[in-house]
Amino acid sequence: MAAEKLPSDIWISVLRYLSVEDLARLSQTSHYFRSLVDDYGWKAYLKTNPRHTWSLAKSLQSWSPYDQVRYHTIADRNWSLPSFIARPLASRWAGKFQPVLAINSSRLLVAAANHIYSYTFGRSGDSRLAPSIQFECAYTTNKVLQATRDITSIECVPDGGYDRTVYVGYADGSLERVVLPACKAGQEGPIHIEPSYREKRPFHGAEAVESISSCGDRMLSLSSNGRAAFFTNSTNPSAQFIELRARSWATHLSHRHAVLGASSLTPLMVHSIHESHLSQQPSHILTNSTHDDHPRASAVYGICGTPPSAPWGASEQVIISGWYDGVVNVHDLRSSRRAHRIPGVSSFPAGGALYPVMSMCDPWLPEPVYSVSTGGGGSCHIAVGTARHSVVAFWDVRAPNKGWSVHAPGNDPSPVYSIKLESSRLFGATQSRPFVLDFGPGVREETYPKLTKSPREDGLKRRDSSGVGFYVTRYGHSRPQ
């Protein structure tokens, strides 16, 4: 074959620009190209099409590049249908809580009231079988159930691969660095976290710590009265403070920016990070397209970074936010779409306020957005947890007009308080329990924790066609013409 006479280096360079379908077809043309694709093609595809995941991270280490591409391709196809397994991770709790999630490559942590429930991610050596998610144990942060000691925020931080260190914020303003002790075999009941595993960070007085974010060894916490603390994940750190003087809700931290969400005329502000210091004045104010003509106070409850493979690139300059009016806004700090005045606001950056470059909403449920996360199929999806009916909404930023929403298993009359989205799974939590939507292949009954109650007793609908998940109600966002 004449093509095989070209140097392999040229073909290896060409492989970087081929799709999965092209690579598969090329590998079937000859033994030479089969070997070339197996050795270089699948690896090149993985580099140019990254898929961010926590729960699959350990399994992917043992899978071949071909097996990884196969898994992600099937998951991407399921996202496009959409087709998924909806499954609760636990039976309903006895009370109604406002849970928050934290995640790393070893476990999912669900904090509700004074409990932290740990779910570990299994390792699958066979790419045809989905890695499992199993309940590990429960922890308590307070021996007595007190509303003032409820956990209001939690964030995982690097700890050298042990994946047991978290920052925990409480309703009484306490902030702690906590190392979760190892679970004991045969342990019955929750493990109380003793003081020797906890370090206090006295940054927020008596105001609830609403949000914690991390980026490397840097931390950002925000209390309900608008005090933001910027510090490092170290022993006895000193903090730099910013006072928003407004009811505040959400944070997002990257290498270059700290983003703060509050309730005000300017509810979303960006502060630049320069040589480990946070600018006291915002470098950008991010607004919506109505402020010039009809200024009104709003609130931002959820903030995150861009989808890893979005068309505009995985840039820290792109910020996703969920607003009180049910709108999800995408702001690009590089954009030239700026408002040069905001009625009622006397001081803001010289560059003005940035308008969003993209906005989305669920037209059938214009409720506040409580949580935002990115990832999903093609690493191009935005997911949000809404304030009513346990609804999660999704948009593919490559076709944002084709969004869709789904009720969580059990259809609780509750907000989806917290979500974490990765390449093939969405983890979420309502007032009643945590749940997962799994778009990946190879899901079995034993992939998930065994439920302790019958589906009828647990408020679940009938099993779906897979026999593993449960039926949930899904609907598209398109309005009939």
C-alpha positions in Angstrom: 0.0 0.0 0.0 1.5 3.3 -1.1 0.3 5.2 2.0 2.4 2.8 4.2 5.6 4.1 2.5 5.3 7.4 4.3 7.3 7.7 7.5 5.4 6.7 10.6 6.0 10.1 12.2 3.8 11.7 9.5 1.0 9.3 10.1 1.3 9.8 13.9 0.8 13.5 13.4 -2.2 12.9 11.2 -3.8 10.6 13.8 -4.2 13.6 16.2 -6.8 15.1 13.9 -9.0 12.0 13.4 -12.3 11.3 15.1 -13.2 8.0 16.8 -15.0 6.8 13.6 -12.0 7.7 11.5 -9.6 5.9 13.8 -11.8 2.8 13.8 -12.1 2.7 10.0 -8.4 3.3 9.5 -7.4 0.5 11.9 -9.5 -1.9 9.7 -7.6 -1.2 6.5 -4.4 -3.1 7.2 -2.2 -4.7 9.9 0.1 -1.7 9.7 -2.6 0.9 10.4 -4.2 -1.3 13.1 -0.8 -1.4 14.9 -0.3 2.4 14.4 -3.8 3.2 15.8 -3.4 0.9 18.7 0.0 2.3 19.7 -0.6 6.0 19.0 -4.1 6.8 17.7 -6.2 6.1 20.8 -3.7 7.8 23.0 -3.7 10.9 20.8 -7.5 11.0 20.9 -7.5 10.9 24.7 -5.1 13.8 24.9 -7.1 16.0 22.5 -10.5 14.9 23.9 -10.1 14.9 27.7 -12.9 13.5 29.9 -12.8 14.7 33.5 -13.9 12.1 36.0 -13.5 11.3 39.7 -15.3 8.0 40.1 -13.5 6.3 37.1 -10.0 7.8 37.8 -8.6 4.6 39.4 -10.2 2.2 36.9 -8.9 4.2 33.9 -5.3 3.7 35.0 -5.7 0.0 34.3 -7.7 0.3 31.1 -6.0 0.4 27.7 -6.4 3.6 25.6 -8.8 1.7 23.3 -10.9 0.6 26.3 -11.0 4.2 27.6 -12.1 5.6 24.3 -14.7 2.9 23.9 -16.2 3.7 27.4 -16.3 7.4 26.7 -17.7 7.0 23.2 -20.6 4.9 24.5 -21.2 7.4 27.4 -21.2 10.3 24.9 -23.8 8.4 22.7 -25.9 7.9 25.8 -25.7 11.6 26.6 -26.9 12.4 23.1 -30.0 10.2 23.3 -30.2 10.8 26.4 -30.1 7.3 28.1 -29.1 6.8 31.7 -29.6 4.8 34.9 -31.3 6.8 37.7 -30.6 5.4 41.1 -30.7 6.6 44.7 -27.5 6.0 46.7 -29.4 5.6 50.0 -32.9 5.1 51.4 -34.7 8.3 52.5 -33.3 10.0 55.5 -35.6 10.3 58.6 -35.6 14.1 58.4 -35.4 16.8 55.7 -31.9 18.3 55.3 -29.9 20.7 53.1 -27.1 18.4 52.0 -23.9 19.4 50.3 -21.5 17.2 48.3 -17.7 17.0 48.0 -15.8 14.6 45.8 -12.3 13.3 45.0 -10.9 10.4 43.1 -11.5 8.0 46.0 -14.9 8.9 47.4 -18.1 10.9 47.3 -18.9 12.7 50.5 -22.5 13.7 51.4 -22.8 16.1 54.3 -26.3 16.4 55.9 -27.0 17.9 59.3 -24.1 16.8 61.5 -23.3 13.6 59.4 -20.9 13.0 56.6 -21.7 9.9 54.5 -18.8 8.4 52.6 -19.2 6.4 49.4 -16.1 4.8 47.9 -15.3 4.4 44.2 -14.4 0.8 43.3 -11.8 -0.2 40.7 -12.9 -2.2 37.7 -10.3 -4.1 35.7 -12.8 -4.8 33.0 -13.9 -1.8 30.9 -17.2 -3.6 30.1 -18.2 -3.4 33.8 -18.8 0.0 35.4 -16.7 0.8 38.5 -18.8 0.5 41.6 -20.0 3.1 44.1 -20.4 1.6 47.6 -21.3 3.0 51.0 -18.2 3.1 53.2 -19.3 4.5 56.5 -20.8 7.6 58.2 -19.1 10.2 60.4 -20.6 12.7 62.9 -19.1 16.1 63.6 -21.2 16.7 66.7 -22.4 14.2 69.3 -25.7 16.2 69.8 -27.9 17.1 66.9 -28.0 20.9 66.9 -29.2 23.2 64.0 -26.3 25.6 64.8 -23.8 22.8 64.2 -25.3 21.7 60.9 -22.7 21.4 58.1 -23.4 24.1 55.5 -20.4 23.6 53.2 -17.7 21.0 52.5 -14.7 20.8 50.1 -12.1 18.1 49.4 -8.5 19.2 49.3 -5.3 17.4 48.2 -3.5 15.4 50.9 -0.8 13.3 49.1 -3.2 10.7 47.7 -5.0 9.7 50.9 -8.1 11.5 49.9 -9.4 11.9 53.4 -8.9 15.7 54.1 -11.8 18.1 53.8 -12.7 21.6 54.9 -16.0 21.8 56.6 -18.1 24.9 57.3 -20.9 25.1 59.8 -24.1 27.1 60.5 -22.5 28.7 63.5 -19.6 30.2 61.5 -17.0 27.5 62.4 -14.6 26.4 59.7 -12.4 23.3 60.2 -9.8 21.3 58.4 -10.8 17.7 59.0 -9.0 14.5 58.4 -11.6 11.7 58.1 -10.4 8.7 60.2 -10.2 5.3 58.5 -13.4 3.2 58.8 -13.1 0.1 60.9 -14.2 -3.3 59.7 -17.6 -4.2 61.1 -18.2 -0.7 62.3 -21.8 -0.2 63.4 -23.1 3.4 63.6 -21.4 6.6 62.7 -17.8 7.4 63.7 -17.5 10.6 65.8 -14.6 12.7 64.5 -12.4 13.5 67.5 -10.7 16.9 68.1 -7.3 15.4 67.2 -8.5 15.1 63.6 -9.7 18.7 63.4 -8.1 22.1 63.0 -10.1 25.3 63.5 -9.9 28.2 61.1 -11.5 31.1 63.0 -12.3 33.4 60.0 -16.1 33.9 60.0 -17.3 34.7 63.5 -20.8 33.5 64.1 -22.1 33.7 60.5 -22.8 30.5 58.6 -20.1 29.4 56.1 -22.1 29.2 52.9 -19.4 28.1 50.5 -15.9 26.7 50.3 -13.8 26.4 47.1 -10.2 25.2 46.5 -7.6 25.4 43.8 -4.3 23.6 44.5 -3.3 24.7 48.0 -5.4 27.9 47.9 -8.7 28.1 49.7 -11.7 30.5 49.5 -14.5 30.5 52.0 -17.6 32.8 52.2 -20.0 33.4 55.1 -23.6 34.5 54.8 -22.9 38.1 55.8 -20.4 38.5 52.9 -17.0 37.9 54.5 -14.7 36.1 52.1 -11.5 34.5 53.4 -8.6 33.7 51.1 -6.0 31.5 52.6 -3.7 28.5 52.0 -4.2 24.8 53.0 -1.5 24.8 55.6 -1.1 24.7 59.3 -2.2 27.9 61.1 -2.6 30.0 57.9 -3.3 33.7 57.9 -6.2 34.9 55.8 -6.9 37.8 53.6 -10.5 39.1 53.9 -12.9 40.8 51.5 -16.2 42.3 52.9 -19.1 42.2 50.5 -21.6 43.5 53.0 -24.4 41.6 51.4 -26.1 38.3 51.8 -23.7 35.9 50.2 -24.0 32.4 48.8 -21.4 31.0 46.5 -17.7 30.9 45.5 -15.5 29.6 42.7 -11.7 29.6 42.8 -9.2 29.2 40.0 -5.5 30.0 39.6 -6.2 33.5 38.4 -9.6 34.5 39.9 -11.8 34.3 42.9 -15.5 34.6 42.0 -18.1 35.5 44.6 -21.9 35.2 44.4 -24.3 37.3 46.6 -27.7 39.0 46.7 -27.4 42.6 45.4 -27.5 44.8 42.3 -24.1 43.4 41.4 -24.5 39.8 42.6 -21.5 38.3 40.7 -18.0 39.7 41.1 -14.6 38.6 40.1 -11.4 39.4 42.1 -8.0 38.9 40.5 -5.3 36.9 42.2 -1.8 38.4 41.9 1.2 36.6 43.5 -1.0 34.8 46.1 -2.8 38.0 47.0 -6.5 38.8 46.3 -7.4 42.1 44.9 -9.6 44.1 47.3 -11.7 45.6 44.5 -13.4 43.5 41.9 -11.7 43.3 38.5 -15.0 42.4 36.8 -18.7 42.7 37.6 -20.7 40.0 35.8 -24.3 41.0 35.1 -27.2 40.0 33.0 -28.7 41.8 29.9 -31.5 43.6 31.8 -29.5 45.9 34.2 -29.1 48.8 31.8 -32.8 49.4 31.4 -34.4 47.7 34.5 -31.9 47.5 37.3 -33.0 45.1 40.1 -31.4 43.1 42.8 -30.8 39.4 42.1 -28.8 36.5 43.6 -26.3 34.0 42.4 -26.4 30.7 44.2 -24.0 28.5 42.1 -20.7 29.1 40.3 -18.3 26.9 38.4 -15.8 26.9 35.6 -16.2 26.1 31.9 -16.9 22.6 30.5 -13.5 21.1 29.8 -14.1 20.6 26.0 -16.4 23.6 25.3 -16.0 25.3 21.9 -14.5 28.4 23.6 -11.8 26.3 25.2 -11.1 25.2 28.8 -10.2 28.7 29.9 -10.3 30.1 33.4 -11.7 33.2 31.7 -15.1 31.5 31.3 -17.4 31.5 34.3 -20.8 29.6 34.6 -23.3 30.9 37.2 -26.8 30.0 38.3 -29.2 32.8 39.2 -32.3 33.4 41.3 -34.5 34.0 38.3 -33.7 30.5 37.0 -31.2 31.6 34.3 -27.8 30.0 33.8 -25.3 32.6 32.5 -22.0 32.0 30.7 -19.6 35.0 31.0 -16.3 35.3 29.2 -13.9 37.8 30.8 -12.4 38.3 27.3 -15.7 39.5 25.9 -16.2 43.1 24.7 -20.0 43.1 25.5 -19.9 45.5 28.4 -22.3 47.8 30.2 -20.7 51.1 31.0 -23.3 52.1 33.7 -25.5 50.2 36.1 -28.2 52.5 37.6 -28.0 52.5 41.4 -24.3 51.4 41.4 -21.8 54.1 41.9 -18.5 52.2 41.9 -17.4 49.4 39.6 -14.4 48.6 37.4 -13.4 51.0 34.7 -14.1 48.4 32.0 -17.7 48.3 33.0 -19.9 45.2 33.7 -19.7 42.2 31.4 -22.9 40.9 29.8 -23.2 37.1 29.4 -22.1 35.5 26.1 -24.7 32.8 26.5 -27.8 32.3 28.7 -30.0 29.3 29.2 -33.1 28.3 31.3 -35.7 25.7 31.7 -38.8 27.4 30.2 -41.1 25.1 32.0 -39.6 25.6 35.5 -38.3 29.1 36.0 -37.1 28.4 39.5 -33.9 29.5 41.2 -30.7 27.6 40.3 -29.1 26.2 43.5 -26.1 24.4 42.1 -24.1 24.3 38.9 -21.5 21.9 37.6 -19.9 21.1 34.2 -18.7 18.0 32.3 -20.9 15.3 30.8 -21.0 14.0 27.3 -18.1 15.3 25.2 -17.1 17.3 28.3 -19.5 20.0 26.9 -22.4 19.9 29.3 -23.7 22.2 32.0 -25.9 20.7 34.7 -27.9 22.6 37.3 -29.9 21.7 40.4 -33.1 23.7 40.7 -35.1 24.9 43.6 -38.3 22.8 43.2 -39.5 19.3 42.4 -36.0 17.7 42.6 -35.3 18.8 39.0 -31.9 18.7 37.3 -31.5 20.5 34.0 -28.9 19.9 31.3 -27.5 21.8 28.3 -24.9 20.8 25.7 -23.1 24.1 25.0 -22.7 23.0 21.4 -26.5 23.0 21.0 -27.9 25.0 24.0 -31.4 25.2 22.5 -31.8 21.5 23.0 -31.7 21.4 26.8 -33.7 18.9 28.9 -34.6 18.3 32.5 -35.2 15.2 34.7 -36.7 14.7 38.1 -34.4 12.9 40.6 -35.4 9.3 41.7 -38.3 9.5 44.1 -39.4 12.9 42.7 -39.0 14.6 46.1 -40.8 18.0 46.4 -37.3 19.4 47.2 -34.5 21.5 45.7 -31.5 19.7 44.3 -29.1 21.4 46.8 -25.8 20.1 45.4 -24.5 18.4 42.3 -21.2 17.1 40.9 -20.9 16.3 37.2 -18.2 14.2 35.6 -17.9 12.5 32.2 -20.5 9.8 32.6 -22.1 10.4 36.0 -24.0 13.1 37.8 -24.2 12.9 41.6 -26.8 15.0 43.3 -28.6 15.4 46.6 -32.1 16.4 47.6 -33.6 17.0 51.0 -34.2 13.3 51.3 -31.2 11.4 49.9 -28.2 11.4 47.5 -28.7 10.0 44.0 -26.8 9.3 40.7 -27.6 9.5 37.0 -25.2 7.1 35.3 -24.7 7.4 31.5 -21.9 4.9 31.2 -22.0 1.3 30.0 -21.8 -1.8 32.1 -24.0 -0.8 34.9 -25.3 -3.7 37.1 -27.3 -4.0 40.3 -24.1 -4.5 42.3 -22.6 -1.2 40.9 -24.6 0.7 43.6 -25.2 0.4 47.3 -28.0 -2.0 48.2 -31.2 -0.2 49.3 -32.4 -1.1 52.8 -36.1 -0.5 52.1 -38.5 -1.7 49.4 -39.0 0.7 46.5 -42.6 1.4 47.4 -41.7 2.1 51.0 -38.9 4.4 49.8 -41.1 6.4 47.5 -39.6 5.1 44.3 -41.4 4.5 41.1 -41.2 1.2 39.1 -37.9 -0.2 37.8 -36.8 1.0 34.4 -36.2 -1.2 31.4 -32.6 -2.0 32.5 -33.9 -3.5 35.8 -31.2 -1.6 37.6 -32.4 2.0 37.8 -35.8 3.5 38.5 -38.2 5.3 36.3 -37.9 9.1 36.3 -39.8 11.8 34.5 -37.8 13.6 31.8 -38.8 16.4 29.5 -37.3 18.6 26.8 -37.0 22.4 26.9 -38.3 23.1 23.4 -41.6 24.9 23.2 -44.0 23.9 20.4 -44.1 26.3 17.5 
